[in-house]
C-alpha cells in the first residue's frame, strides 16, 4: 500500500522504501524529508510494502516523472528493492538512484543492489542526501559513487514528527526517538559501531511529542537503543506521559536490563496495567559467550529487575534471546531459556543469529565456523558447535513458541507443556508437531489444540482428562466455536489425496 499518490502528481525527488507491513512507517525517510531544505517543495515521500509487485511499484514511482529516487534499504527489503531498481534502470536509466540505510552502509561488504545504483550514502544521510540532490538537480553529476554520510549535531536537525500525516496517525506505528546511538559494544549489533548515545534536546523533543499527542497519537514506539541509560531523562519523559495518561495510551521502550534504580521504579509503578511495554534484550545468560561478544550485562541484576517488573509493575515484558552466538550450543541456549522462563516474562522472542553487514561479530565467522544463509535475512545455518539439522529444529521451535508460548492463548496449558525442563519439553512438542504436520505455518488454531493434546497425552504421558481440562479453559478464552476432536486422532495425520484435480481443473471439467 502507498499513501498520498495521485497519478497526476510530479516530483523531482522521491523518497521511498518497502516496509515489512503497511502498519510500519519509514522513520528515517521522514528525517531526510524534514531536512531537505529548499528541495523539500520538489520532493514526495511514498511508502510501499514488500508484498507489492515490483512492476506495480515501478509504475507508481515513474508516474511522478522523478529525476532522483532515494531508497532506504534494510535487511528485510533489499531483495525486493533490487527488483524495483532493476526495472527502473531498464525503463528510465537516466533517473538517478540513491541508496541509503544499514544494508548498504558498510563497504566493501555490499549487496548486488549497489551495482545498479548511481550513488550510495553510508551512515547518517540527512545532510549528504540534501547536498547530493541539490547537485543532481543543478545538472552536476559527482564522480564519487560511495559517499560517507556525516552526522549532523542533533540540535541542528529538523525533527520529522510533523510529517506523520493523518493516515499515519490512524493506521501506522508512530516511531519516535529521544536519543541516538548506544554506548555498549555487543558485537552482534550494528550499534556497537556507535561511539556513544546522544540525546536530543529534551524540551524541543517533548514539544514535538506533545503536538503528536494533541493530534490523537496514543501509541508511541520509542526506538532508542537504551531508553533507561540516563535516568533523569527517562523519568522526565515518563512523567510527561503520566500528565497525559488515558485509557488508550501505550508506550514501547527498549531498556537495559540491569539498570533499574529505585527512583525509576517509583515512576513506573504509577502507570496503569498494559500502558507500558518493555523490550528487554537478554540474548544469553552464558557469561563466557557474553565476554566473547563484548556484552556487558550483570545477570543477577537483570534477573532481579525482570522479576521486580513482573511482580510490581503493570508493564508488558517482551524479552529477547539469540540462538547461535559464537560458542553457543543447544544445551547452553536451553539453560538461558529455562532461566528466563523462571522469571515469567510475558514473551520470549527466540531469535536466530543473523549476519549484519559491518557488525563486529563478523570477526568470529572463521574461528567459530559461522555459516550464514547467503540470502536475506542472512540467518545462521550452522556453526562449529551447531549442525544444520539442529539449527532447523530451533527455527521450528521459535515458530511454534511464538504460536503457543508468546501468543497468550495457552496460559492454562503451558505449565503442562513446560513442566520442570521447559526448553526440552517444548522441543519435544515442536519436534512432534512438525513430524505430524510438516508445517510451521497455516496451522488452524483448532487443529493446534488437537495437536497439543496428542503430544501431551501420547508423548509426555499426561492423563487425558487433565489435559482436556487445561485445554478447555484456553479454548474458551480463545472464543473459538465448536469443540476440538480429541478422540479422532487419525484425522491429525490425513493421507494426501492422490489423483484429485484442483479446484480450477474441476471447474473446467
C-alpha positions as CSV (number, residue, x, y, z in Angstrom):
1,X,0.0,0.0,0.0
2,X,1.0,3.6,-0.5
3,X,-0.3,6.9,0.5
4,X,-0.6,10.3,-1.0
5,X,-0.3,9.1,-4.5
6,X,-2.1,11.0,-7.2
7,X,-1.3,9.8,-10.7
8,X,-1.1,13.4,-11.9
9,X,1.4,14.4,-9.3
10,X,5.0,15.1,-10.4
11,X,8.0,15.4,-8.1
12,X,11.7,15.8,-9.0
13,X,12.8,13.9,-5.8
14,X,11.1,10.8,-4.5
15,X,11.9,9.3,-1.1
16,X,10.7,5.7,-0.8
17,X,11.1,2.3,0.7
18,X,9.3,-1.0,1.1
19,X,8.1,-1.6,4.6
20,X,7.6,-5.1,6.0
21,X,4.0,-4.3,6.7
22,X,1.6,-1.4,6.0
23,X,1.4,-0.6,9.7
24,X,5.1,0.3,9.7
25,X,6.3,3.8,8.8
26,X,9.6,4.8,7.4
27,X,11.0,6.9,10.2
28,X,14.4,7.5,8.5
29,X,12.8,8.8,5.3
30,X,10.9,11.4,7.3
31,X,14.1,12.7,8.7
32,X,15.5,13.0,5.2
33,X,12.4,14.8,4.0
34,X,12.3,17.1,7.0
35,X,15.9,18.2,6.3
36,X,15.8,18.7,2.6
37,X,15.7,22.5,3.0
38,X,14.7,24.3,-0.2
39,X,14.5,21.0,-2.1
40,X,11.5,19.8,0.1
41,X,9.0,21.5,-2.2
42,X,10.2,19.3,-5.1
43,X,10.0,16.1,-3.1
44,X,7.5,13.5,-2.2
45,X,7.6,10.6,0.3
46,X,6.0,7.4,-0.8
47,X,5.8,4.1,1.1
48,X,5.2,0.6,-0.2
49,X,5.3,-2.9,1.3
50,X,7.4,-5.9,0.4
51,X,4.2,-7.7,-0.5
52,X,3.6,-5.4,-3.5
53,X,4.7,-6.4,-7.0
54,X,7.9,-4.8,-8.2
55,X,6.4,-3.9,-11.6
56,X,3.5,-2.1,-9.9
57,X,5.8,-0.2,-7.6
58,X,8.0,0.9,-10.6
59,X,4.9,2.1,-12.4
60,X,3.7,4.2,-9.5
61,X,7.2,5.7,-9.0
62,X,7.6,6.6,-12.7
63,X,4.2,8.2,-12.7
64,X,5.8,11.1,-10.7
65,X,8.3,11.7,-13.5
66,X,11.1,11.9,-11.0
67,X,14.8,12.8,-11.6
68,X,16.0,11.4,-8.4
69,X,14.8,8.4,-6.3
70,X,16.2,7.7,-2.9
71,X,15.7,4.2,-1.4
72,X,16.0,3.2,2.3
73,X,17.5,-0.3,2.3
74,X,17.3,-2.8,5.2
75,X,17.9,-6.5,5.6
76,X,14.1,-7.2,5.1
77,X,13.7,-5.3,1.8
78,X,17.0,-5.5,0.0
79,X,15.9,-8.2,-2.4
80,X,12.6,-6.5,-3.3
81,X,14.3,-3.1,-3.8
82,X,16.9,-4.8,-6.1
83,X,14.0,-6.0,-8.3
84,X,12.4,-2.5,-8.3
85,X,15.7,-0.7,-9.1
86,X,16.4,-3.2,-11.9
87,X,13.1,-2.3,-13.5
88,X,13.6,1.4,-13.1
89,X,17.0,1.3,-14.7
90,X,15.7,-0.8,-17.6
91,X,12.8,1.6,-18.3
92,X,14.3,5.0,-17.4
93,X,18.1,4.6,-17.0
94,X,18.5,8.4,-16.7
95,X,16.8,8.5,-13.3
96,X,19.4,8.9,-10.6
97,X,19.1,6.2,-7.9
98,X,20.4,6.9,-4.4
99,X,20.6,4.2,-1.8
100,X,21.0,4.6,2.0
101,X,20.3,2.5,5.1
102,X,22.2,-0.1,7.1
103,X,22.2,-2.7,4.4
104,X,24.3,-0.6,2.1
105,X,26.5,1.3,4.6
106,X,29.4,-1.0,5.1
107,X,31.8,-1.1,2.1
108,X,33.1,-3.4,0.8
109,X,30.6,-5.7,2.3
110,X,27.7,-4.6,0.0
111,X,24.8,-6.3,-1.7
112,X,24.5,-6.6,-5.5
113,X,21.9,-3.9,-5.4
114,X,24.6,-1.3,-5.1
115,X,25.9,-2.2,-8.6
116,X,22.6,-1.0,-10.0
117,X,22.5,2.4,-8.2
118,X,24.1,5.6,-9.1
119,X,25.1,6.7,-5.6
120,X,25.3,5.1,-2.1
121,X,25.4,7.1,1.1
122,X,26.8,5.2,4.1
123,X,25.6,6.1,7.6
124,X,23.8,9.3,8.5
125,X,22.3,10.9,5.4
126,X,20.3,14.0,6.4
127,X,23.0,16.3,5.2
128,X,24.5,14.2,2.4
129,X,21.3,13.4,0.7
130,X,20.2,17.1,0.6
131,X,23.6,18.1,-0.9
132,X,23.6,15.4,-3.4
133,X,20.1,16.2,-4.6
134,X,21.0,19.8,-5.0
135,X,23.9,18.9,-7.2
136,X,21.9,16.5,-9.3
137,X,19.0,18.9,-9.9
138,X,21.5,21.5,-11.0
139,X,22.9,19.2,-13.6
140,X,26.1,18.2,-11.7
141,X,26.9,14.6,-11.5
142,X,29.5,13.8,-8.8
143,X,32.0,11.1,-9.8
144,X,32.2,9.6,-6.3
145,X,29.6,6.8,-6.1
146,X,30.1,5.9,-2.5
147,X,29.6,8.8,-0.1
148,X,30.4,8.7,3.6
149,X,27.5,10.3,5.5
150,X,28.2,12.9,8.1
151,X,26.3,13.0,11.3
152,X,24.5,16.3,11.9
153,X,24.5,17.6,15.5
154,X,21.1,16.6,16.9
155,X,20.2,20.1,17.9
156,X,20.6,21.2,14.3
157,X,18.3,18.6,12.8
158,X,14.8,19.4,11.8
159,X,12.6,16.9,13.7
160,X,10.3,14.9,11.4
161,X,7.2,14.4,13.5
162,X,5.0,16.9,11.7
163,X,5.4,14.8,8.6
164,X,3.4,12.0,10.0
165,X,0.1,12.6,8.2
166,X,-3.4,11.8,9.4
167,X,-3.5,8.4,7.7
168,X,-0.2,7.5,9.5
169,X,-1.8,8.5,12.9
170,X,-4.9,6.4,12.2
171,X,-3.2,3.3,10.8
172,X,0.6,3.2,11.4
173,X,3.1,2.8,14.2
174,X,4.4,6.1,15.2
175,X,8.1,5.9,15.8
176,X,9.9,8.4,18.0
177,X,13.5,8.7,19.4
178,X,14.7,10.7,22.3
179,X,18.4,9.7,21.7
180,X,20.6,8.2,19.1
181,X,23.4,5.7,19.4
182,X,24.5,3.2,22.1
183,X,27.4,3.1,24.4
184,X,27.6,-0.7,24.5
185,X,29.7,-2.8,22.2
186,X,27.7,-6.0,21.7
187,X,29.2,-7.4,18.6
188,X,26.1,-8.9,17.0
189,X,24.5,-5.4,16.8
190,X,25.4,-2.5,14.4
191,X,25.0,-0.1,17.4
192,X,28.4,-1.5,18.5
193,X,29.8,0.9,15.9
194,X,28.4,3.9,17.7
195,X,30.8,5.9,19.9
196,X,28.1,6.6,22.5
197,X,24.5,7.6,22.9
198,X,23.5,11.2,22.4
199,X,20.2,12.7,23.5
200,X,18.1,15.2,21.5
201,X,17.4,18.5,23.4
202,X,14.6,17.4,25.7
203,X,12.4,20.4,25.6
204,X,12.3,20.5,21.8
205,X,11.7,16.8,21.7
206,X,8.8,16.9,24.2
207,X,7.2,19.8,22.4
208,X,7.1,17.7,19.2
209,X,5.7,14.8,21.1
210,X,3.0,17.0,22.6
211,X,2.0,18.0,19.1
212,X,1.6,14.4,18.1
213,X,-0.4,13.7,21.3
214,X,-2.7,16.6,20.5
215,X,-3.2,15.2,17.0
216,X,-4.5,12.0,18.6
217,X,-1.4,9.8,18.7
218,X,-1.8,7.4,21.7
219,X,0.7,4.6,20.6
220,X,4.3,5.7,20.8
221,X,7.1,3.4,19.9
222,X,10.5,4.7,21.1
223,X,13.4,3.3,19.1
224,X,16.1,4.4,21.5
225,X,18.5,1.5,22.0
226,X,18.9,2.4,25.7
227,X,15.9,4.3,26.9
228,X,16.9,3.9,30.6
229,X,20.5,4.8,30.1
230,X,20.2,8.4,31.6
231,X,17.6,8.0,34.3
232,X,16.8,11.7,34.7
233,X,15.8,11.9,31.1
234,X,13.8,8.7,31.3
235,X,11.9,10.0,34.3
236,X,11.2,13.3,32.6
237,X,9.7,11.5,29.5
238,X,7.6,9.1,31.6
239,X,6.3,12.0,33.8
240,X,5.4,13.9,30.6
241,X,3.1,10.9,29.6
242,X,1.8,10.5,33.1
243,X,0.4,14.0,32.9
244,X,-1.4,13.0,29.7
245,X,-2.5,9.5,30.8
246,X,-5.5,8.0,29.1
247,X,-7.0,4.5,28.8
248,X,-5.7,4.1,25.3
249,X,-2.1,5.4,25.8
250,X,0.5,2.8,25.0
251,X,4.3,3.3,25.2
252,X,7.0,1.0,23.9
253,X,10.6,1.3,25.2
254,X,13.8,-0.8,24.7
255,X,15.5,-0.9,28.1
256,X,18.9,-2.0,29.5
257,X,18.0,-5.0,31.8
258,X,20.5,-4.3,34.6
259,X,19.8,-0.6,35.1
260,X,16.5,0.0,37.1
261,X,17.2,2.2,40.1
262,X,14.6,2.9,42.8
263,X,13.7,6.4,41.5
264,X,12.8,4.9,38.1
265,X,10.8,2.1,39.7
266,X,8.7,4.6,41.7
267,X,7.6,6.3,38.5
268,X,6.9,3.0,36.7
269,X,4.5,2.0,39.4
270,X,2.3,5.0,38.6
271,X,1.4,3.6,35.2
272,X,-1.7,1.5,34.9
273,X,-1.5,-2.1,33.6
274,X,-1.0,-2.6,29.9
275,X,0.1,1.0,29.2
276,X,3.9,0.2,29.0
277,X,5.8,-2.4,27.0
278,X,9.5,-3.0,27.7
279,X,11.6,-4.8,25.2
280,X,14.4,-6.3,27.2
281,X,17.4,-7.8,25.4
282,X,18.9,-10.7,27.4
283,X,20.3,-12.6,24.4
284,X,22.2,-15.1,26.6
285,X,22.9,-15.7,30.3
286,X,26.2,-17.5,29.5
287,X,29.0,-15.4,30.9
288,X,31.6,-16.8,28.6
289,X,29.6,-16.1,25.5
290,X,28.8,-12.6,26.8
291,X,32.6,-11.9,27.2
292,X,33.3,-13.4,23.8
293,X,30.9,-10.9,22.1
294,X,31.8,-7.9,24.3
295,X,28.5,-7.8,26.0
296,X,28.5,-6.2,29.5
297,X,25.5,-7.4,31.4
298,X,25.1,-8.1,35.1
299,X,23.0,-11.2,35.0
300,X,21.9,-11.1,38.7
301,X,20.7,-7.5,38.4
302,X,19.0,-8.3,35.2
303,X,17.1,-11.2,36.7
304,X,16.2,-9.1,39.8
305,X,14.9,-6.3,37.6
306,X,12.8,-8.5,35.4
307,X,11.4,-10.2,38.5
308,X,10.5,-6.8,40.0
309,X,8.9,-5.5,36.8
310,X,6.8,-8.7,36.6
311,X,5.7,-8.5,40.2
312,X,5.4,-4.8,40.9
313,X,4.6,-3.1,37.6
314,X,1.9,-3.4,35.0
315,X,4.4,-3.4,32.2
316,X,4.2,-6.0,29.4
317,X,7.7,-7.6,29.2
318,X,9.0,-8.7,25.8
319,X,12.3,-10.4,26.3
320,X,14.9,-11.5,23.7
321,X,17.2,-14.4,23.3
322,X,19.6,-15.1,20.4
323,X,20.5,-18.7,19.4
324,X,23.8,-19.4,17.6
325,X,26.1,-16.8,19.2
326,X,29.8,-17.8,18.9
327,X,30.4,-20.7,21.2
328,X,26.7,-21.3,21.8
329,X,25.4,-24.9,22.0
330,X,21.9,-26.3,22.2
331,X,22.5,-27.1,25.9
332,X,23.7,-23.5,26.6
333,X,20.7,-22.0,24.9
334,X,18.4,-24.4,26.8
335,X,19.9,-23.2,30.0
336,X,19.4,-19.5,29.2
337,X,15.8,-20.2,28.0
338,X,15.0,-22.0,31.3
339,X,16.4,-19.3,33.4
340,X,14.4,-16.7,31.5
341,X,11.2,-18.8,31.8
342,X,11.7,-18.9,35.5
343,X,11.4,-15.1,35.6
344,X,7.9,-15.3,33.9
345,X,8.1,-12.6,31.2
346,X,5.1,-12.2,29.0
347,X,7.0,-13.0,25.9
348,X,10.4,-14.6,25.0
349,X,11.4,-13.9,21.4
350,X,13.7,-16.7,20.3
351,X,15.8,-15.1,17.6
352,X,18.3,-16.8,15.3
353,X,21.7,-15.1,14.9
354,X,21.9,-13.1,11.7
355,X,24.9,-11.7,9.8
356,X,24.6,-8.0,9.7
357,X,26.9,-6.2,7.3
358,X,29.5,-4.3,9.2
359,X,28.8,-5.8,12.6
360,X,31.9,-6.6,14.6
361,X,30.6,-10.2,15.1
362,X,31.8,-11.0,11.6
363,X,35.3,-11.4,13.1
364,X,34.1,-14.7,14.6
365,X,32.9,-16.1,11.2
366,X,36.0,-18.2,10.6
367,X,37.1,-19.1,14.1
368,X,33.6,-20.2,15.0
369,X,32.8,-21.6,11.5
370,X,29.7,-19.4,11.4
371,X,27.9,-20.2,8.1
372,X,25.1,-17.9,7.2
373,X,22.3,-18.0,4.6
374,X,23.6,-16.1,1.5
375,X,20.1,-14.7,1.1
376,X,18.3,-12.2,3.4
377,X,17.8,-12.2,6.3
378,X,21.3,-13.9,6.4
379,X,20.3,-16.3,9.2
380,X,22.8,-18.7,10.7
381,X,22.8,-22.1,9.1
382,X,25.4,-23.9,11.2
383,X,28.4,-23.3,13.4
384,X,31.3,-25.2,14.9
385,X,29.0,-26.3,17.7
386,X,25.6,-26.4,16.0
387,X,24.9,-28.5,12.9
388,X,22.3,-27.6,10.2
389,X,19.8,-30.2,11.5
390,X,19.8,-28.7,15.0
391,X,19.5,-25.2,13.6
392,X,16.4,-26.2,11.7
393,X,14.9,-27.7,14.8
394,X,15.4,-24.4,16.7
395,X,14.0,-22.5,13.8
396,X,10.8,-24.6,14.1
397,X,10.9,-24.3,17.9
398,X,11.0,-20.5,17.6
399,X,8.0,-20.5,15.3
400,X,5.9,-22.9,17.4
401,X,6.9,-21.0,20.6
402,X,5.5,-17.8,19.0
403,X,2.3,-19.6,18.2
404,X,1.9,-21.2,21.6
405,X,4.1,-19.6,24.2
406,X,4.1,-16.0,23.2
407,X,0.5,-15.8,21.8
408,X,-1.1,-15.8,25.3
409,X,-3.7,-18.3,24.0
410,X,-2.4,-21.3,26.1
411,X,-1.8,-19.7,29.6
412,X,-3.5,-22.6,31.3
413,X,-1.9,-25.4,29.3
414,X,1.6,-24.0,29.0
415,X,2.7,-25.2,32.5
416,X,1.9,-28.8,31.5
417,X,3.9,-28.4,28.3
418,X,7.0,-26.9,30.1
419,X,7.0,-28.8,33.4
420,X,10.4,-28.9,35.1
421,X,12.5,-28.7,31.9
422,X,10.8,-26.0,29.8
423,X,13.2,-25.9,26.8
424,X,13.5,-29.7,26.3
425,X,9.8,-30.3,26.9
426,X,8.8,-27.7,24.4
427,X,11.4,-29.0,21.9
428,X,9.6,-32.4,22.2
429,X,6.3,-30.6,21.3
430,X,8.0,-28.8,18.5
431,X,9.5,-32.0,17.0
432,X,6.3,-33.9,17.3
433,X,4.1,-31.2,15.7
434,X,6.4,-30.9,12.8
435,X,6.6,-34.7,12.4
436,X,2.8,-34.9,12.4
437,X,2.2,-32.0,10.1
438,X,5.3,-31.0,8.2
439,X,4.1,-27.4,8.7
440,X,5.3,-24.4,10.7
441,X,2.6,-22.0,9.4
442,X,-1.0,-22.1,8.3
443,X,-2.0,-24.4,11.2
444,X,-5.6,-23.7,12.2
445,X,-6.0,-22.8,15.8
446,X,-8.5,-25.6,16.5
447,X,-6.0,-28.1,15.0
448,X,-3.3,-26.7,17.1
449,X,-5.3,-27.5,20.2
450,X,-5.7,-31.1,18.9
451,X,-2.0,-31.4,18.2
452,X,-1.1,-30.2,21.7
453,X,-3.5,-32.8,23.2
454,X,-1.9,-35.6,21.2
455,X,1.7,-34.7,22.2
456,X,0.7,-34.1,25.9
457,X,-1.0,-37.5,26.2
458,X,1.0,-39.7,23.8
459,X,4.5,-38.3,24.1
460,X,4.5,-36.7,27.5
461,X,2.1,-39.2,29.1
462,X,-0.2,-36.7,30.9
463,X,-3.6,-38.0,31.8
464,X,-6.1,-37.3,29.1
465,X,-8.8,-35.7,31.3
466,X,-6.2,-33.5,33.0
467,X,-5.0,-32.2,29.6
468,X,-8.6,-31.7,28.4
469,X,-9.4,-29.7,31.5
470,X,-6.5,-27.3,30.8
471,X,-7.1,-27.0,27.1
472,X,-10.9,-26.4,27.7
473,X,-10.0,-23.3,29.7
474,X,-7.8,-21.9,27.0
475,X,-10.2,-22.9,24.2
476,X,-12.9,-20.8,26.0
477,X,-10.5,-17.9,26.4
478,X,-9.8,-18.0,22.7
479,X,-13.5,-17.6,21.9
480,X,-13.4,-20.5,19.3
481,X,-16.7,-22.1,18.2
482,X,-17.2,-25.8,18.3
483,X,-15.0,-28.3,20.1
484,X,-11.7,-29.9,19.3
485,X,-12.0,-33.5,18.2
486,X,-9.6,-35.0,20.7
487,X,-10.8,-38.6,20.1
488,X,-10.4,-38.7,16.3
489,X,-6.6,-38.8,16.5
490,X,-6.1,-40.4,13.0
491,X,-7.5,-37.2,11.5
492,X,-4.3,-35.4,12.5
493,X,-2.5,-37.5,10.0
494,X,-4.7,-37.5,7.0
495,X,-3.0,-39.1,3.9
496,X,-2.5,-37.0,0.9
497,X,-5.2,-37.2,-1.8
498,X,-3.8,-38.8,-4.9
499,X,-5.0,-38.1,-8.4
500,X,-7.5,-35.4,-7.3
501,X,-8.0,-32.4,-9.6
502,X,-7.5,-29.0,-8.1
503,X,-10.5,-26.5,-7.9
504,X,-9.7,-24.8,-11.2
505,X,-9.4,-28.2,-13.1
506,X,-12.7,-29.4,-11.6
507,X,-14.4,-26.2,-12.6
508,X,-13.3,-26.5,-16.2
509,X,-14.2,-30.2,-16.3
